[in-house]
Amino acid sequence: MSTAILTPQAAVAGRMKALVLDGLTSPESKRAYGRALDSFLNWHQQQDPNPGFDKAVVQAYKAHLESRGLAPSTINLNLAAIRKLALEAADNDGINRDVAAAIQRVKGVRSAGTRTGSWLTIDQAEKLLAAPNIQKPKGKRDQALLAVLVGCGLRRQEAAALTVDHIQQREGRWVIVDLVGKGNRVRTVPMPSWCKVAIDIWTTSAGITSGHVWRSINKGGRITGERMTAQAIFEAVRLYGDKVGIVDLVPHDLRRTFAKLAHKGHAALEQIQLSLGHASVQTTERYLGVRQDLADAPCDHLGLKLEVAT
């Protein structure tokens, strides 16, 4: 059986890609895998002569990605999408199952270390929060959105799902309650007062009293009933990052900024973990770049004394 998946190229490749994406549930995964497959198929079609679709071709594409200097995580995501493409091709008689199995054995790229990402200083964060034009509805919305991302450390998917009912008072302060995060873990996230003020200004001006907090705004400046998507939040953060000279800023950088600034302000590590919704404190430590300090260790701060025999 032929190892080629393209007969004719565009039609068959398009069907296989659609089958891969149909098997995914997360919108973010669909977008990421879609981009990865488009990149691979474009590269594949540019090869002359047509190389077919087998382990050697996937290894050649892996080498191509490495030559571009891409991060290991990016390369591995691309390979994961291609492996799924191979399985769908085999299930639909596009390639031999032994060929698909060989493609599954193409190894990913090992990371030389943990990539901690970027975060903002206090000065950068304040400039970012001041970037939206708050004289306009879009500016009011975007300032409140940035305030939630920086002030509460939400993931962009969590921010997109935020509703008015999530924001409640508990123990004398404003919090986001029953927030469903990664792995369907439910948590409560404390909210700084300046963040609540920004949200109130936005929702009052927009007449939002229930439902999703973030709404789309059309080109005429009118607020629609449609909620903002996680992708729209990504694009808003990138826009204001560019405005204040922070290149390639993404929402997760603001989540890291929340963690970093809270840690520098002497917030307890376990409380930062709870706010972020991390299942493991080790994940929080990686966010913060925490290293064991033997010169100033926790045991030096216990305040205990012990009388010993002399």
Buried (B, 14 or more C-beta within 10 A) or exposed (E): EEBBBBEEBEEBBEBBBEBBBEEBEEEBBBBBBBEBBEBBBEBBEEEEEEBBBBBBBBBEBBEBBEEEEBEBEBBBBBBBBBBBBBBBBBEEEBBBBEBBEBBBEBEBBEEEEEEEEBBBEEEBBEBBBEBBEBEEBBBBBBBBBBBBBBBBBBBBBBBBBBBBEBBEEEEEEBBBBEBBBEEEEEBBBBBBEEBBEBBEBBBEBBEBEEEBBBBBBEEEEEBEEEBBBBEBBBEBBBEBBEEBEBEEBBBBBBBBBBBBBBBEEEBEBEEBBBBBBBEEBEEBBBBBEEEEEEEEEEEEEEEEEEEEEE
